């Protein structure tokens, strides 16, 4: 996993450091006091889903297809605000049942910024350091929350540090945490709004994904070409990377869509 993150995840030194620290410490501990809880934040296309699927691939042979990996999307699984009580009940039972089957289960909660406030608090009993919940020993589970919320703030801080001549390798978690907290945990539109998960400090690792620069996008284009078995032509790499919108308007430093649209843009050239 460490090698894969180092070679295939572009422009995210903080992510590599945080994820490896969290996963290594957790898996090496035969008796963790609580499940591992990580929250991924950043703009679209910066690698949040990519990293979570990579992590799951190293934990389970079948990766995301494993029966022990559970993926929730608010739009698919919890679409109607008026049914929130019903969702709470079914989510609680789903987690409880699956932890009974496999204490090492992984639960991925996508698009936390679109989750109905209050819904996620139903899983609080599974995240803390209690010994047993509902008759299930659950402390070896992994919970990952994925959110675009905080992305704009991360981008602003990264831009300000770039203006201050600070390289992205020098950006620390302390530089970004206050901005993420404000955007995510104090936002009435967020799934974490007034959440006990935050108040009880149940998230072990807040993982910020930085905006990607032009040369990072070029690396993504090369990776995608290789993956598709296509010839890596420098002119194509340059054209695909140039075709993506960048911000801010004056400097055009960071990709507006990260590497998200790279695969679809490549198809225009072949």
C-alpha positions, 0 to 999 in steps of 0.5 A: 500500500505504501509503495502504491500510494507513493507511485500512483497517488499524485501530489498528496504527500499529506494523504500518504503520511496520514493514511499510512500512519493510521492504517499501520498503527491500527493493523499492527495493534492486536487489540485496538481500543476503538475502530479506525475512523478517518475522514477524507476532505478535498475538492473533486478529482483529488483522489479521495475515492481512489485512496479509499478503494486502494486501501480496501484492495490491500485489506480484502482480496476482492477489494470493493467487491468484498462482502466485508466492504460496505459502501453508502451513498446518501443519494442512493441509500438515504435520498428522502429527508422525511424517512430519516428515522427509518434510515437510522434504524436500518443503518444501525442494524446493517452495521451491527449485522455485518460486524457480527459476520466480520469484525474487520469490516470496512464502512465507506460513507461517500459524499458526507456533505450531502448526508442529512444532518443527524443521520450519521449520529446513529453509528456513534456507539460503533465508533467509540472505545466501548468494549462491546456494542449490541453484543458485537465486538466491533473494535477492529472495523474501519470507518471512512467518511469521504466529503467534498466539504472543506475542499474550497477552504483547503484550496484557499489555504494551499493558494495562500501558502503558495503565494508565501512560497511554501512548497506543498511538501511543507504544508502541514495538517496544522495549516489546514485543520482549522479551515476544514473544521469550520467548513465541515463541522460548523456547517448546517448543510453538512452531514457532520453538523452538530454531530456527536462524532465531532463533539466526542472526538471520534475521528482519528485522522482528518485527511486533507486532499490538496488541489492538483497542479498542471504537472500532477494532471500530466502524471494522471494522464500518463497513468491513465494511458498506461492503464488503457494500454495506449501509447504515451505520446508527449503531445497528447499528454500536454493537450489533455492536461491543457484542456482542463480548466484551472483556477484562480483565473489570473494564475491558473494554478490548480485543476478545477476538476483534479484528475476526474475528467482525464479518462474521458478526455483521453478518449477524444485523442484515440 
